[in-house]
Amino acid sequence: EGNEPGDSAKITYSELLHKVCQFANVLRSQGVKKGDRISIYMPMILELVVAMLACARIGALHSVVFAGFSADSLCERILDCSCSLLIT
């Protein structure tokens, strides 16, 4: 379910696994490894779930920063956690 009424999508576990594995491979190709810290700045969409699960799949720690934060607040959170990658 999305933020807007009527904004929804359906996905099977198999399709979700495929997307998560694909994105985990993208993260690995960017040099992300187990124990790395990743910040995720995305709205409530399917790709947010895929990004979170892909991080978990390769053992990377993730922090979700929602769009309600200002640019300064986002910057502070990224610097505080010393993330190696920002997913938007």
KOLDRENDREN-840740 format. One record per residue (C-alpha): residue number from 1; residue in one letter; z negated, x negated, y negated. Coordinates in nm, 4 decimals. Example, Ala and Ser with C-alpha at 12.3 -4.5 7.8 and 13.67 -1.06 7.14 Angstrom:
BEGIN
NODE,1,A,-0.7800,-1.2300,0.4500
NODE,2,S,-0.7140,-1.3670,0.1060
***
This chain:
BEGIN
NODE,1,E,0.0000,0.0000,0.0000
NODE,2,G,0.0926,-0.1291,-0.3427
NODE,3,N,-0.0709,-0.0767,-0.6800
NODE,4,E,0.1580,0.2084,-0.7799
NODE,5,P,0.1480,0.5479,-0.6056
NODE,6,G,0.4298,0.5701,-0.3577
NODE,7,D,0.4719,0.1916,-0.3501
NODE,8,S,0.4340,0.1067,0.0170
NODE,9,A,0.6060,-0.0801,0.2976
NODE,10,K,0.5822,-0.0895,0.6740
NODE,11,I,0.5998,-0.4049,0.8818
NODE,12,T,0.5389,-0.4734,1.2485
NODE,13,Y,0.3053,-0.7441,1.3731
NODE,14,S,0.6077,-0.9295,1.5065
NODE,15,E,0.7849,-0.9215,1.1692
NODE,16,L,0.4657,-1.0334,0.9943
NODE,17,L,0.4199,-1.3229,1.2371
NODE,18,H,0.7796,-1.4318,1.1780
NODE,19,K,0.7356,-1.4283,0.7980
NODE,20,V,0.4006,-1.6115,0.8194
NODE,21,C,0.5463,-1.8835,1.0428
NODE,22,Q,0.8452,-1.9241,0.8096
NODE,23,F,0.6212,-1.9631,0.5054
NODE,24,A,0.3850,-2.1963,0.6911
NODE,25,N,0.6867,-2.4198,0.7573
NODE,26,V,0.7752,-2.4073,0.3861
NODE,27,L,0.4205,-2.5157,0.2999
NODE,28,R,0.4384,-2.7999,0.5536
NODE,29,S,0.7713,-2.9125,0.4075
NODE,30,Q,0.5972,-2.9341,0.0680
NODE,31,G,0.3396,-3.1695,0.2192
NODE,32,V,0.0562,-2.9182,0.2598
NODE,33,K,-0.1766,-3.0069,0.5467
NODE,34,K,-0.5061,-2.8968,0.6960
NODE,35,G,-0.7875,-2.9034,0.4401
NODE,36,D,-0.5604,-2.8932,0.1325
NODE,37,R,-0.6488,-2.6424,-0.1382
NODE,38,I,-0.3916,-2.3864,-0.2486
NODE,39,S,-0.4117,-2.1371,-0.5370
NODE,40,I,-0.2203,-1.8111,-0.5059
NODE,41,Y,-0.1283,-1.6192,-0.8238
NODE,42,M,0.0570,-1.3067,-0.7121
NODE,43,P,0.0380,-0.9287,-0.7475
NODE,44,M,-0.0631,-0.7081,-0.4553
NODE,45,I,0.2599,-0.7367,-0.2573
NODE,46,L,0.3431,-0.8179,0.1038
NODE,47,E,0.4247,-1.1783,0.0142
NODE,48,L,0.0632,-1.2284,-0.0989
NODE,49,V,-0.0575,-1.1431,0.2510
NODE,50,V,0.2084,-1.3695,0.4023
NODE,51,A,0.1024,-1.6593,0.1774
NODE,52,M,-0.2677,-1.6134,0.2625
NODE,53,L,-0.2014,-1.5968,0.6365
NODE,54,A,0.0355,-1.8963,0.6220
NODE,55,C,-0.2378,-2.1025,0.4541
NODE,56,A,-0.4852,-1.9969,0.7217
NODE,57,R,-0.2318,-2.0745,0.9949
NODE,58,I,-0.1985,-2.4395,0.8905
NODE,59,G,-0.5660,-2.4786,0.7985
NODE,60,A,-0.5242,-2.4951,0.4220
NODE,61,L,-0.7907,-2.3367,0.2023
NODE,62,H,-0.6631,-2.0720,-0.0365
NODE,63,S,-0.7965,-1.9130,-0.3523
NODE,64,V,-0.6401,-1.5922,-0.4797
NODE,65,V,-0.6313,-1.5560,-0.8588
NODE,66,F,-0.5272,-1.2084,-0.9677
NODE,67,A,-0.2967,-1.1370,-1.2606
NODE,68,G,-0.5766,-1.0015,-1.4809
NODE,69,F,-0.6880,-1.3540,-1.5719
NODE,70,S,-0.5711,-1.5225,-1.8898
NODE,71,A,-0.3684,-1.8442,-1.8808
NODE,72,D,-0.6759,-2.0466,-1.9820
NODE,73,S,-0.8874,-1.8877,-1.7105
NODE,74,L,-0.6145,-1.9520,-1.4530
NODE,75,C,-0.5939,-2.3157,-1.5640
NODE,76,E,-0.9721,-2.3608,-1.5339
NODE,77,R,-0.9801,-2.2135,-1.1828
NODE,78,I,-0.6934,-2.4338,-1.0670
NODE,79,L,-0.8553,-2.7468,-1.2085
NODE,80,D,-1.1992,-2.6560,-1.0693
NODE,81,C,-1.0725,-2.6257,-0.7130
NODE,82,S,-0.8419,-2.9296,-0.7398
NODE,83,C,-0.5603,-2.7407,-0.5728
NODE,84,S,-0.2539,-2.9297,-0.4608
NODE,85,L,-0.0151,-2.6327,-0.4875
NODE,86,L,0.0144,-2.3073,-0.6833
NODE,87,I,0.2008,-2.0199,-0.5194
NODE,88,T,0.3397,-1.7618,-0.7629
***
